[in-house]
Amino acid sequence: MNKNDLINNIAKKSGMTKKDVETVVNGFLDEVTHALETGEKVQLIGFGTFETRKRSSRSGRNPQTGAAIKIPESTIPAFKAGSKLKDAVK
């Protein structure tokens, strides 16, 4: 399912217009993105938690040359599924 499919499905189930649903979905995504940018967690009880995690620096290899390289520390987005979501997928 892509974003357009999600918008269409929510519009059918809710009776809202696609334009209104698109506004809500985009607003949700913007708010989650902004929260993660500022280091906050977004916790949706039962569904899951969006958060950032630190990935420590490490050594690696350039696949083209085989030369050793140093990969710097980075911050990555992460999602941890909640119990209701885990149970629904089982």
PyMOL Python script that loads the backbone (N, CA, C, O; Angstrom):
from pymol import cmd

cmd.read_pdbstr("""\
ATOM      1  N   MET A   1       0.849  -1.174   0.000  1.00  0.00           N
ATOM      2  CA  MET A   1       0.000   0.000   0.000  1.00  0.00           C
ATOM      3  C   MET A   1       0.892   1.233   0.000  1.00  0.00           C
ATOM      4  O   MET A   1       1.849   1.324   0.770  1.00  0.00           O
ATOM      5  N   ASN A   2       0.574   2.159  -0.854  1.00  0.00           N
ATOM      6  CA  ASN A   2       1.309   3.423  -0.879  1.00  0.00           C
ATOM      7  C   ASN A   2       0.448   4.533  -0.263  1.00  0.00           C
ATOM      8  O   ASN A   2      -0.677   4.287   0.172  1.00  0.00           O
ATOM      9  N   LYS A   3       0.980   5.732  -0.232  1.00  0.00           N
ATOM     10  CA  LYS A   3       0.293   6.853   0.407  1.00  0.00           C
ATOM     11  C   LYS A   3      -1.063   7.136  -0.250  1.00  0.00           C
ATOM     12  O   LYS A   3      -2.044   7.410   0.442  1.00  0.00           O
ATOM     13  N   ASN A   4      -1.116   7.071  -1.568  1.00  0.00           N
ATOM     14  CA  ASN A   4      -2.371   7.326  -2.283  1.00  0.00           C
ATOM     15  C   ASN A   4      -3.419   6.276  -1.939  1.00  0.00           C
ATOM     16  O   ASN A   4      -4.588   6.610  -1.744  1.00  0.00           O
ATOM     17  N   ASP A   5      -3.012   5.005  -1.864  1.00  0.00           N
ATOM     18  CA  ASP A   5      -3.942   3.943  -1.478  1.00  0.00           C
ATOM     19  C   ASP A   5      -4.465   4.168  -0.060  1.00  0.00           C
ATOM     20  O   ASP A   5      -5.651   3.980   0.212  1.00  0.00           O
ATOM     21  N   LEU A   6      -3.571   4.569   0.834  1.00  0.00           N
ATOM     22  CA  LEU A   6      -3.967   4.850   2.214  1.00  0.00           C
ATOM     23  C   LEU A   6      -5.010   5.953   2.263  1.00  0.00           C
ATOM     24  O   LEU A   6      -6.015   5.830   2.963  1.00  0.00           O
ATOM     25  N   ILE A   7      -4.777   7.027   1.525  1.00  0.00           N
ATOM     26  CA  ILE A   7      -5.723   8.151   1.486  1.00  0.00           C
ATOM     27  C   ILE A   7      -7.073   7.702   0.940  1.00  0.00           C
ATOM     28  O   ILE A   7      -8.115   8.055   1.491  1.00  0.00           O
ATOM     29  N   ASN A   8      -7.059   6.926  -0.141  1.00  0.00           N
ATOM     30  CA  ASN A   8      -8.309   6.440  -0.726  1.00  0.00           C
ATOM     31  C   ASN A   8      -9.077   5.554   0.248  1.00  0.00           C
ATOM     32  O   ASN A   8     -10.294   5.693   0.377  1.00  0.00           O
ATOM     33  N   ASN A   9      -8.388   4.646   0.934  1.00  0.00           N
ATOM     34  CA  ASN A   9      -9.045   3.733   1.875  1.00  0.00           C
ATOM     35  C   ASN A   9      -9.643   4.476   3.062  1.00  0.00           C
ATOM     36  O   ASN A   9     -10.761   4.179   3.483  1.00  0.00           O
ATOM     37  N   ILE A  10      -8.907   5.439   3.602  1.00  0.00           N
ATOM     38  CA  ILE A  10      -9.426   6.212   4.727  1.00  0.00           C
ATOM     39  C   ILE A  10     -10.624   7.050   4.294  1.00  0.00           C
ATOM     40  O   ILE A  10     -11.596   7.173   5.040  1.00  0.00           O
ATOM     41  N   ALA A  11     -10.563   7.623   3.099  1.00  0.00           N
ATOM     42  CA  ALA A  11     -11.687   8.432   2.594  1.00  0.00           C
ATOM     43  C   ALA A  11     -12.948   7.583   2.457  1.00  0.00           C
ATOM     44  O   ALA A  11     -14.039   8.030   2.810  1.00  0.00           O
ATOM     45  N   LYS A  12     -12.803   6.371   1.951  1.00  0.00           N
ATOM     46  CA  LYS A  12     -13.965   5.477   1.807  1.00  0.00           C
ATOM     47  C   LYS A  12     -14.561   5.119   3.159  1.00  0.00           C
ATOM     48  O   LYS A  12     -15.779   5.147   3.332  1.00  0.00           O
ATOM     49  N   LYS A  13     -13.696   4.779   4.125  1.00  0.00           N
ATOM     50  CA  LYS A  13     -14.179   4.336   5.439  1.00  0.00           C
ATOM     51  C   LYS A  13     -14.736   5.479   6.278  1.00  0.00           C
ATOM     52  O   LYS A  13     -15.654   5.266   7.070  1.00  0.00           O
ATOM     53  N   SER A  14     -14.205   6.679   6.122  1.00  0.00           N
ATOM     54  CA  SER A  14     -14.608   7.791   6.982  1.00  0.00           C
ATOM     55  C   SER A  14     -15.702   8.671   6.388  1.00  0.00           C
ATOM     56  O   SER A  14     -16.391   9.388   7.114  1.00  0.00           O
ATOM     57  N   GLY A  15     -15.863   8.615   5.064  1.00  0.00           N
ATOM     58  CA  GLY A  15     -16.826   9.499   4.420  1.00  0.00           C
ATOM     59  C   GLY A  15     -16.275  10.891   4.176  1.00  0.00           C
ATOM     60  O   GLY A  15     -16.996  11.764   3.690  1.00  0.00           O
ATOM     61  N   MET A  16     -15.001  11.115   4.506  1.00  0.00           N
ATOM     62  CA  MET A  16     -14.357  12.405   4.255  1.00  0.00           C
ATOM     63  C   MET A  16     -13.923  12.468   2.795  1.00  0.00           C
ATOM     64  O   MET A  16     -13.835  11.442   2.119  1.00  0.00           O
ATOM     65  N   THR A  17     -13.655  13.673   2.319  1.00  0.00           N
ATOM     66  CA  THR A  17     -13.156  13.808   0.957  1.00  0.00           C
ATOM     67  C   THR A  17     -11.681  13.404   0.926  1.00  0.00           C
ATOM     68  O   THR A  17     -10.984  13.452   1.940  1.00  0.00           O
ATOM     69  N   LYS A  18     -11.229  13.007  -0.254  1.00  0.00           N
ATOM     70  CA  LYS A  18      -9.825  12.630  -0.409  1.00  0.00           C
ATOM     71  C   LYS A  18      -8.905  13.805  -0.086  1.00  0.00           C
ATOM     72  O   LYS A  18      -7.837  13.620   0.497  1.00  0.00           O
ATOM     73  N   LYS A  19      -9.315  14.994  -0.458  1.00  0.00           N
ATOM     74  CA  LYS A  19      -8.504  16.190  -0.208  1.00  0.00           C
ATOM     75  C   LYS A  19      -8.344  16.421   1.292  1.00  0.00           C
ATOM     76  O   LYS A  19      -7.251  16.744   1.758  1.00  0.00           O
ATOM     77  N   ASP A  20      -9.436  16.256   2.051  1.00  0.00           N
ATOM     78  CA  ASP A  20      -9.365  16.426   3.502  1.00  0.00           C
ATOM     79  C   ASP A  20      -8.483  15.357   4.143  1.00  0.00           C
ATOM     80  O   ASP A  20      -7.680  15.653   5.027  1.00  0.00           O
ATOM     81  N   VAL A  21      -8.639  14.119   3.692  1.00  0.00           N
ATOM     82  CA  VAL A  21      -7.826  13.028   4.231  1.00  0.00           C
ATOM     83  C   VAL A  21      -6.352  13.260   3.903  1.00  0.00           C
ATOM     84  O   VAL A  21      -5.485  13.021   4.743  1.00  0.00           O
ATOM     85  N   GLU A  22      -6.066  13.723   2.689  1.00  0.00           N
ATOM     86  CA  GLU A  22      -4.691  14.000   2.301  1.00  0.00           C
ATOM     87  C   GLU A  22      -4.086  15.082   3.198  1.00  0.00           C
ATOM     88  O   GLU A  22      -2.921  14.992   3.586  1.00  0.00           O
ATOM     89  N   THR A  23      -4.876  16.098   3.524  1.00  0.00           N
ATOM     90  CA  THR A  23      -4.415  17.163   4.417  1.00  0.00           C
ATOM     91  C   THR A  23      -4.081  16.596   5.799  1.00  0.00           C
ATOM     92  O   THR A  23      -3.066  16.960   6.392  1.00  0.00           O
ATOM     93  N   VAL A  24      -4.924  15.717   6.303  1.00  0.00           N
ATOM     94  CA  VAL A  24      -4.706  15.113   7.619  1.00  0.00           C
ATOM     95  C   VAL A  24      -3.468  14.211   7.596  1.00  0.00           C
ATOM     96  O   VAL A  24      -2.634  14.287   8.499  1.00  0.00           O
ATOM     97  N   VAL A  25      -3.341  13.368   6.584  1.00  0.00           N
ATOM     98  CA  VAL A  25      -2.190  12.463   6.490  1.00  0.00           C
ATOM     99  C   VAL A  25      -0.893  13.266   6.372  1.00  0.00           C
ATOM    100  O   VAL A  25       0.086  12.965   7.054  1.00  0.00           O
ATOM    101  N   ASN A  26      -0.884  14.275   5.521  1.00  0.00           N
ATOM    102  CA  ASN A  26       0.315  15.110   5.373  1.00  0.00           C
ATOM    103  C   ASN A  26       0.644  15.839   6.673  1.00  0.00           C
ATOM    104  O   ASN A  26       1.813  15.973   7.034  1.00  0.00           O
ATOM    105  N   GLY A  27      -0.382  16.309   7.370  1.00  0.00           N
ATOM    106  CA  GLY A  27      -0.170  16.965   8.660  1.00  0.00           C
ATOM    107  C   GLY A  27       0.425  16.010   9.678  1.00  0.00           C
ATOM    108  O   GLY A  27       1.326  16.387  10.428  1.00  0.00           O
ATOM    109  N   PHE A  28      -0.061  14.789   9.714  1.00  0.00           N
ATOM    110  CA  PHE A  28       0.474  13.774  10.620  1.00  0.00           C
ATOM    111  C   PHE A  28       1.942  13.500  10.312  1.00  0.00           C
ATOM    112  O   PHE A  28       2.777  13.468  11.216  1.00  0.00           O
ATOM    113  N   LEU A  29       2.250  13.306   9.048  1.00  0.00           N
ATOM    114  CA  LEU A  29       3.634  13.024   8.656  1.00  0.00           C
ATOM    115  C   LEU A  29       4.559  14.194   8.973  1.00  0.00           C
ATOM    116  O   LEU A  29       5.687  13.991   9.422  1.00  0.00           O
ATOM    117  N   ASP A  30       4.086  15.411   8.742  1.00  0.00           N
ATOM    118  CA  ASP A  30       4.885  16.597   9.060  1.00  0.00           C
ATOM    119  C   ASP A  30       5.166  16.695  10.557  1.00  0.00           C
ATOM    120  O   ASP A  30       6.282  17.019  10.962  1.00  0.00           O
ATOM    121  N   GLU A  31       4.155  16.414  11.378  1.00  0.00           N
ATOM    122  CA  GLU A  31       4.321  16.503  12.833  1.00  0.00           C
ATOM    123  C   GLU A  31       5.278  15.433  13.350  1.00  0.00           C
ATOM    124  O   GLU A  31       6.108  15.715  14.214  1.00  0.00           O
ATOM    125  N   VAL A  32       5.173  14.212  12.835  1.00  0.00           N
ATOM    126  CA  VAL A  32       6.089  13.138  13.239  1.00  0.00           C
ATOM    127  C   VAL A  32       7.513  13.508  12.825  1.00  0.00           C
ATOM    128  O   VAL A  32       8.448  13.343  13.608  1.00  0.00           O
ATOM    129  N   THR A  33       7.680  14.002  11.614  1.00  0.00           N
ATOM    130  CA  THR A  33       9.002  14.400  11.125  1.00  0.00           C
ATOM    131  C   THR A  33       9.583  15.511  11.995  1.00  0.00           C
ATOM    132  O   THR A  33      10.750  15.446  12.382  1.00  0.00           O
ATOM    133  N   HIS A  34       8.792  16.515  12.301  1.00  0.00           N
ATOM    134  CA  HIS A  34       9.265  17.627  13.124  1.00  0.00           C
ATOM    135  C   HIS A  34       9.662  17.145  14.520  1.00  0.00           C
ATOM    136  O   HIS A  34      10.689  17.565  15.052  1.00  0.00           O
ATOM    137  N   ALA A  35       8.861  16.274  15.109  1.00  0.00           N
ATOM    138  CA  ALA A  35       9.166  15.752  16.440  1.00  0.00           C
ATOM    139  C   ALA A  35      10.492  14.984  16.429  1.00  0.00           C
ATOM    140  O   ALA A  35      11.306  15.141  17.340  1.00  0.00           O
ATOM    141  N   LEU A  36      10.708  14.165  15.414  1.00  0.00           N
ATOM    142  CA  LEU A  36      11.952  13.402  15.332  1.00  0.00           C
ATOM    143  C   LEU A  36      13.152  14.315  15.098  1.00  0.00           C
ATOM    144  O   LEU A  36      14.234  14.070  15.631  1.00  0.00           O
ATOM    145  N   GLU A  37      12.961  15.367  14.303  1.00  0.00           N
ATOM    146  CA  GLU A  37      14.039  16.334  14.062  1.00  0.00           C
ATOM    147  C   GLU A  37      14.479  17.013  15.353  1.00  0.00           C
ATOM    148  O   GLU A  37      15.658  17.323  15.524  1.00  0.00           O
ATOM    149  N   THR A  38      13.534  17.243  16.258  1.00  0.00           N
ATOM    150  CA  THR A  38      13.855  17.920  17.520  1.00  0.00           C
ATOM    151  C   THR A  38      14.193  16.941  18.637  1.00  0.00           C
ATOM    152  O   THR A  38      14.372  17.351  19.783  1.00  0.00           O
ATOM    153  N   GLY A  39      14.282  15.641  18.315  1.00  0.00           N
ATOM    154  CA  GLY A  39      14.694  14.639  19.295  1.00  0.00           C
ATOM    155  C   GLY A  39      13.574  14.086  20.155  1.00  0.00           C
ATOM    156  O   GLY A  39      13.841  13.371  21.121  1.00  0.00           O
ATOM    157  N   GLU A  40      12.325  14.399  19.830  1.00  0.00           N
ATOM    158  CA  GLU A  40      11.197  13.892  20.600  1.00  0.00           C
ATOM    159  C   GLU A  40      10.765  12.524  20.088  1.00  0.00           C
ATOM    160  O   GLU A  40      11.065  12.145  18.956  1.00  0.00           O
ATOM    161  N   LYS A  41      10.049  11.783  20.950  1.00  0.00           N
ATOM    162  CA  LYS A  41       9.423  10.527  20.565  1.00  0.00           C
ATOM    163  C   LYS A  41       7.964  10.811  20.224  1.00  0.00           C
ATOM    164  O   LYS A  41       7.367  11.740  20.769  1.00  0.00           O
ATOM    165  N   VAL A  42       7.394  10.019  19.332  1.00  0.00           N
ATOM    166  CA  VAL A  42       5.961  10.077  19.056  1.00  0.00           C
ATOM    167  C   VAL A  42       5.412   8.706  19.414  1.00  0.00           C
ATOM    168  O   VAL A  42       5.697   7.720  18.734  1.00  0.00           O
ATOM    169  N   GLN A  43       4.622   8.642  20.483  1.00  0.00           N
ATOM    170  CA  GLN A  43       4.117   7.365  20.979  1.00  0.00           C
ATOM    171  C   GLN A  43       2.613   7.282  20.757  1.00  0.00           C
ATOM    172  O   GLN A  43       1.853   8.110  21.259  1.00  0.00           O
ATOM    173  N   LEU A  44       2.196   6.281  20.005  1.00  0.00           N
ATOM    174  CA  LEU A  44       0.783   6.017  19.759  1.00  0.00           C
ATOM    175  C   LEU A  44       0.467   4.701  20.459  1.00  0.00           C
ATOM    176  O   LEU A  44       0.794   3.630  19.949  1.00  0.00           O
ATOM    177  N   ILE A  45      -0.161   4.780  21.612  1.00  0.00           N
ATOM    178  CA  ILE A  45      -0.398   3.620  22.453  1.00  0.00           C
ATOM    179  C   ILE A  45      -1.093   2.512  21.643  1.00  0.00           C
ATOM    180  O   ILE A  45      -2.109   2.754  20.992  1.00  0.00           O
ATOM    181  N   GLY A  46      -0.538   1.316  21.693  1.00  0.00           N
ATOM    182  CA  GLY A  46      -1.088   0.165  20.981  1.00  0.00           C
ATOM    183  C   GLY A  46      -0.567   0.020  19.569  1.00  0.00           C
ATOM    184  O   GLY A  46      -0.494  -1.093  19.047  1.00  0.00           O
ATOM    185  N   PHE A  47      -0.202   1.129  18.938  1.00  0.00           N
ATOM    186  CA  PHE A  47       0.300   1.077  17.558  1.00  0.00           C
ATOM    187  C   PHE A  47       1.814   1.001  17.535  1.00  0.00           C
ATOM    188  O   PHE A  47       2.384   0.091  16.933  1.00  0.00           O
ATOM    189  N   GLY A  48       2.475   1.962  18.193  1.00  0.00           N
ATOM    190  CA  GLY A  48       3.931   1.936  18.225  1.00  0.00           C
ATOM    191  C   GLY A  48       4.526   3.286  18.537  1.00  0.00           C
ATOM    192  O   GLY A  48       3.821   4.263  18.792  1.00  0.00           O
ATOM    193  N   THR A  49       5.862   3.314  18.511  1.00  0.00           N
ATOM    194  CA  THR A  49       6.605   4.516  18.857  1.00  0.00           C
ATOM    195  C   THR A  49       7.598   4.854  17.760  1.00  0.00           C
ATOM    196  O   THR A  49       8.384   4.007  17.335  1.00  0.00           O
ATOM    197  N   PHE A  50       7.556   6.094  17.306  1.00  0.00           N
ATOM    198  CA  PHE A  50       8.554   6.622  16.377  1.00  0.00           C
ATOM    199  C   PHE A  50       9.600   7.323  17.233  1.00  0.00           C
ATOM    200  O   PHE A  50       9.252   8.117  18.107  1.00  0.00           O
ATOM    201  N   GLU A  51      10.879   7.039  16.991  1.00  0.00           N
ATOM    202  CA  GLU A  51      11.944   7.659  17.758  1.00  0.00           C
ATOM    203  C   GLU A  51      13.215   7.707  16.923  1.00  0.00           C
ATOM    204  O   GLU A  51      13.274   7.156  15.824  1.00  0.00           O
ATOM    205  N   THR A  52      14.233   8.377  17.463  1.00  0.00           N
ATOM    206  CA  THR A  52      15.530   8.382  16.798  1.00  0.00           C
ATOM    207  C   THR A  52      16.503   7.577  17.635  1.00  0.00           C
ATOM    208  O   THR A  52      16.374   7.494  18.857  1.00  0.00           O
ATOM    209  N   ARG A  53      17.471   6.989  16.967  1.00  0.00           N
ATOM    210  CA  ARG A  53      18.508   6.211  17.643  1.00  0.00           C
ATOM    211  C   ARG A  53      19.866   6.631  17.110  1.00  0.00           C
ATOM    212  O   ARG A  53      20.010   6.998  15.944  1.00  0.00           O
ATOM    213  N   LYS A  54      20.853   6.571  17.981  1.00  0.00           N
ATOM    214  CA  LYS A  54      22.231   6.867  17.591  1.00  0.00           C
ATOM    215  C   LYS A  54      22.859   5.593  17.038  1.00  0.00           C
ATOM    216  O   LYS A  54      22.753   4.521  17.635  1.00  0.00           O
ATOM    217  N   ARG A  55      23.504   5.725  15.904  1.00  0.00           N
ATOM    218  CA  ARG A  55      24.285   4.625  15.342  1.00  0.00           C
ATOM    219  C   ARG A  55      25.743   5.023  15.536  1.00  0.00           C
ATOM    220  O   ARG A  55      26.189   6.037  15.000  1.00  0.00           O
ATOM    221  N   SER A  56      26.484   4.229  16.298  1.00  0.00           N
ATOM    222  CA  SER A  56      27.864   4.592  16.625  1.00  0.00           C
ATOM    223  C   SER A  56      28.762   4.493  15.398  1.00  0.00           C
ATOM    224  O   SER A  56      28.434   3.829  14.415  1.00  0.00           O
ATOM    225  N   SER A  57      29.896   5.168  15.484  1.00  0.00           N
ATOM    226  CA  SER A  57      30.841   5.117  14.366  1.00  0.00           C
ATOM    227  C   SER A  57      31.418   3.705  14.282  1.00  0.00           C
ATOM    228  O   SER A  57      31.506   2.993  15.283  1.00  0.00           O
ATOM    229  N   ARG A  58      31.799   3.323  13.092  1.00  0.00           N
ATOM    230  CA  ARG A  58      32.321   1.972  12.875  1.00  0.00           C
ATOM    231  C   ARG A  58      33.221   1.965  11.657  1.00  0.00           C
ATOM    232  O   ARG A  58      33.237   2.916  10.875  1.00  0.00           O
ATOM    233  N   SER A  59      33.950   0.916  11.508  1.00  0.00           N
ATOM    234  CA  SER A  59      34.790   0.795  10.318  1.00  0.00           C
ATOM    235  C   SER A  59      34.060  -0.063   9.297  1.00  0.00           C
ATOM    236  O   SER A  59      33.250  -0.919   9.651  1.00  0.00           O
ATOM    237  N   GLY A  60      34.356   0.177   8.036  1.00  0.00           N
ATOM    238  CA  GLY A  60      33.723  -0.561   6.951  1.00  0.00           C
ATOM    239  C   GLY A  60      34.669  -0.663   5.772  1.00  0.00           C
ATOM    240  O   GLY A  60      35.842  -0.302   5.863  1.00  0.00           O
ATOM    241  N   ARG A  61      34.145  -1.156   4.671  1.00  0.00           N
ATOM    242  CA  ARG A  61      34.946  -1.295   3.457  1.00  0.00           C
ATOM    243  C   ARG A  61      34.201  -0.684   2.280  1.00  0.00           C
ATOM    244  O   ARG A  61      32.987  -0.835   2.144  1.00  0.00           O
ATOM    245  N   ASN A  62      34.954   0.010   1.432  1.00  0.00           N
ATOM    246  CA  ASN A  62      34.402   0.526   0.192  1.00  0.00           C
ATOM    247  C   ASN A  62      34.209  -0.671  -0.734  1.00  0.00           C
ATOM    248  O   ASN A  62      35.187  -1.347  -1.052  1.00  0.00           O
ATOM    249  N   PRO A  63      32.973  -0.962  -1.184  1.00  0.00           N
ATOM    250  CA  PRO A  63      32.734  -2.151  -2.001  1.00  0.00           C
ATOM    251  C   PRO A  63      33.417  -2.105  -3.372  1.00  0.00           C
ATOM    252  O   PRO A  63      33.690  -3.150  -3.962  1.00  0.00           O
ATOM    253  N   GLN A  64      33.692  -0.911  -3.876  1.00  0.00           N
ATOM    254  CA  GLN A  64      34.340  -0.818  -5.186  1.00  0.00           C
ATOM    255  C   GLN A  64      35.835  -1.062  -5.110  1.00  0.00           C
ATOM    256  O   GLN A  64      36.409  -1.725  -5.974  1.00  0.00           O
ATOM    257  N   THR A  65      36.470  -0.520  -4.066  1.00  0.00           N
ATOM    258  CA  THR A  65      37.931  -0.623  -3.988  1.00  0.00           C
ATOM    259  C   THR A  65      38.403  -1.603  -2.928  1.00  0.00           C
ATOM    260  O   THR A  65      39.540  -2.070  -2.986  1.00  0.00           O
ATOM    261  N   GLY A  66      37.552  -1.923  -1.962  1.00  0.00           N
ATOM    262  CA  GLY A  66      37.954  -2.794  -0.871  1.00  0.00           C
ATOM    263  C   GLY A  66      38.734  -2.074   0.210  1.00  0.00           C
ATOM    264  O   GLY A  66      39.150  -2.698   1.187  1.00  0.00           O
ATOM    265  N   ALA A  67      38.942  -0.769   0.057  1.00  0.00           N
ATOM    266  CA  ALA A  67      39.705   0.009   1.026  1.00  0.00           C
ATOM    267  C   ALA A  67      38.899   0.193   2.315  1.00  0.00           C
ATOM    268  O   ALA A  67      37.678   0.345   2.279  1.00  0.00           O
ATOM    269  N   ALA A  68      39.588   0.177   3.436  1.00  0.00           N
ATOM    270  CA  ALA A  68      38.945   0.401   4.725  1.00  0.00           C
ATOM    271  C   ALA A  68      38.537   1.863   4.845  1.00  0.00           C
ATOM    272  O   ALA A  68      39.280   2.763   4.454  1.00  0.00           O
ATOM    273  N   ILE A  69      37.336   2.087   5.396  1.00  0.00           N
ATOM    274  CA  ILE A  69      36.844   3.445   5.602  1.00  0.00           C
ATOM    275  C   ILE A  69      36.275   3.560   7.013  1.00  0.00           C
ATOM    276  O   ILE A  69      35.928   2.554   7.632  1.00  0.00           O
ATOM    277  N   LYS A  70      36.181   4.772   7.510  1.00  0.00           N
ATOM    278  CA  LYS A  70      35.574   5.040   8.809  1.00  0.00           C
ATOM    279  C   LYS A  70      34.187   5.624   8.553  1.00  0.00           C
ATOM    280  O   LYS A  70      34.051   6.658   7.900  1.00  0.00           O
ATOM    281  N   ILE A  71      33.164   4.957   9.069  1.00  0.00           N
ATOM    282  CA  ILE A  71      31.789   5.420   8.924  1.00  0.00           C
ATOM    283  C   ILE A  71      31.453   6.225  10.178  1.00  0.00           C
ATOM    284  O   ILE A  71      31.525   5.688  11.283  1.00  0.00           O
ATOM    285  N   PRO A  72      31.087   7.497  10.032  1.00  0.00           N
ATOM    286  CA  PRO A  72      30.862   8.352  11.208  1.00  0.00           C
ATOM    287  C   PRO A  72      29.568   7.998  11.955  1.00  0.00           C
ATOM    288  O   PRO A  72      28.689   7.321  11.422  1.00  0.00           O
ATOM    289  N   GLU A  73      29.479   8.471  13.192  1.00  0.00           N
ATOM    290  CA  GLU A  73      28.265   8.307  13.986  1.00  0.00           C
ATOM    291  C   GLU A  73      27.109   9.019  13.296  1.00  0.00           C
ATOM    292  O   GLU A  73      27.306  10.059  12.668  1.00  0.00           O
ATOM    293  N   SER A  74      25.907   8.466  13.409  1.00  0.00           N
ATOM    294  CA  SER A  74      24.747   9.106  12.794  1.00  0.00           C
ATOM    295  C   SER A  74      23.500   8.865  13.643  1.00  0.00           C
ATOM    296  O   SER A  74      23.472   7.975  14.493  1.00  0.00           O
ATOM    297  N   THR A  75      22.493   9.660  13.400  1.00  0.00           N
ATOM    298  CA  THR A  75      21.192   9.515  14.046  1.00  0.00           C
ATOM    299  C   THR A  75      20.217   9.031  12.991  1.00  0.00           C
ATOM    300  O   THR A  75      20.132   9.602  11.904  1.00  0.00           O
ATOM    301  N   ILE A  76      19.473   7.966  13.316  1.00  0.00           N
ATOM    302  CA  ILE A  76      18.543   7.378  12.350  1.00  0.00           C
ATOM    303  C   ILE A  76      17.135   7.310  12.940  1.00  0.00           C
ATOM    304  O   ILE A  76      16.983   7.185  14.156  1.00  0.00           O
ATOM    305  N   PRO A  77      16.108   7.390  12.100  1.00  0.00           N
ATOM    306  CA  PRO A  77      14.745   7.207  12.593  1.00  0.00           C
ATOM    307  C   PRO A  77      14.478   5.717  12.820  1.00  0.00           C
ATOM    308  O   PRO A  77      15.027   4.862  12.125  1.00  0.00           O
ATOM    309  N   ALA A  78      13.622   5.426  13.807  1.00  0.00           N
ATOM    310  CA  ALA A  78      13.290   4.039  14.111  1.00  0.00           C
ATOM    311  C   ALA A  78      11.821   3.954  14.512  1.00  0.00           C
ATOM    312  O   ALA A  78      11.234   4.928  14.984  1.00  0.00           O
ATOM    313  N   PHE A  79      11.240   2.776  14.315  1.00  0.00           N
ATOM    314  CA  PHE A  79       9.855   2.526  14.721  1.00  0.00           C
ATOM    315  C   PHE A  79       9.829   1.249  15.532  1.00  0.00           C
ATOM    316  O   PHE A  79      10.381   0.230  15.115  1.00  0.00           O
ATOM    317  N   LYS A  80       9.193   1.299  16.682  1.00  0.00           N
ATOM    318  CA  LYS A  80       9.037   0.132  17.537  1.00  0.00           C
ATOM    319  C   LYS A  80       7.546  -0.163  17.610  1.00  0.00           C
ATOM    320  O   LYS A  80       6.774   0.656  18.108  1.00  0.00           O
ATOM    321  N   ALA A  81       7.136  -1.326  17.118  1.00  0.00           N
ATOM    322  CA  ALA A  81       5.720  -1.688  17.057  1.00  0.00           C
ATOM    323  C   ALA A  81       5.148  -1.907  18.456  1.00  0.00           C
ATOM    324  O   ALA A  81       5.823  -2.439  19.337  1.00  0.00           O
ATOM    325  N   GLY A  82       3.902  -1.494  18.647  1.00  0.00           N
ATOM    326  CA  GLY A  82       3.195  -1.689  19.900  1.00  0.00           C
ATOM    327  C   GLY A  82       2.555  -3.061  19.962  1.00  0.00           C
ATOM    328  O   GLY A  82       2.529  -3.783  18.966  1.00  0.00           O
ATOM    329  N   SER A  83       2.042  -3.422  21.118  1.00  0.00           N
ATOM    330  CA  SER A  83       1.511  -4.760  21.342  1.00  0.00           C
ATOM    331  C   SER A  83       0.286  -5.079  20.463  1.00  0.00           C
ATOM    332  O   SER A  83       0.174  -6.188  19.942  1.00  0.00           O
ATOM    333  N   LYS A  84      -0.615  -4.127  20.302  1.00  0.00           N
ATOM    334  CA  LYS A  84      -1.805  -4.381  19.479  1.00  0.00           C
ATOM    335  C   LYS A  84      -1.427  -4.603  18.007  1.00  0.00           C
ATOM    336  O   LYS A  84      -2.015  -5.450  17.335  1.00  0.00           O
ATOM    337  N   LEU A  85      -0.463  -3.855  17.523  1.00  0.00           N
ATOM    338  CA  LEU A  85      -0.002  -4.025  16.142  1.00  0.00           C
ATOM    339  C   LEU A  85       0.680  -5.374  15.980  1.00  0.00           C
ATOM    340  O   LEU A  85       0.449  -6.070  14.991  1.00  0.00           O
ATOM    341  N   LYS A  86       1.517  -5.750  16.938  1.00  0.00           N
ATOM    342  CA  LYS A  86       2.186  -7.048  16.890  1.00  0.00           C
ATOM    343  C   LYS A  86       1.180  -8.190  16.889  1.00  0.00           C
ATOM    344  O   LYS A  86       1.317  -9.146  16.126  1.00  0.00           O
ATOM    345  N   ASP A  87       0.160  -8.088  17.751  1.00  0.00           N
ATOM    346  CA  ASP A  87      -0.857  -9.135  17.824  1.00  0.00           C
ATOM    347  C   ASP A  87      -1.669  -9.224  16.531  1.00  0.00           C
ATOM    348  O   ASP A  87      -2.033 -10.322  16.111  1.00  0.00           O
ATOM    349  N   ALA A  88      -1.956  -8.092  15.898  1.00  0.00           N
ATOM    350  CA  ALA A  88      -2.732  -8.088  14.655  1.00  0.00           C
ATOM    351  C   ALA A  88      -1.984  -8.723  13.513  1.00  0.00           C
ATOM    352  O   ALA A  88      -2.599  -9.291  12.610  1.00  0.00           O
ATOM    353  N   VAL A  89      -0.661  -8.638  13.530  1.00  0.00           N
ATOM    354  CA  VAL A  89       0.149  -9.161  12.432  1.00  0.00           C
ATOM    355  C   VAL A  89       0.383 -10.658  12.572  1.00  0.00           C
ATOM    356  O   VAL A  89       0.629 -11.345  11.580  1.00  0.00           O
ATOM    357  N   LYS A  90       0.309 -11.162  13.784  1.00  0.00           N
ATOM    358  CA  LYS A  90       0.571 -12.595  14.021  1.00  0.00           C
ATOM    359  C   LYS A  90      -0.298 -13.490  13.198  1.00  0.00           C
ATOM    360  O   LYS A  90      -0.190 -14.713  13.292  1.00  0.00           O
TER     361      LYS A  90
END
""", "prot")
cmd.dss("prot")
cmd.show_as("cartoon", "prot")
cmd.util.cbc("prot")
cmd.orient("prot")
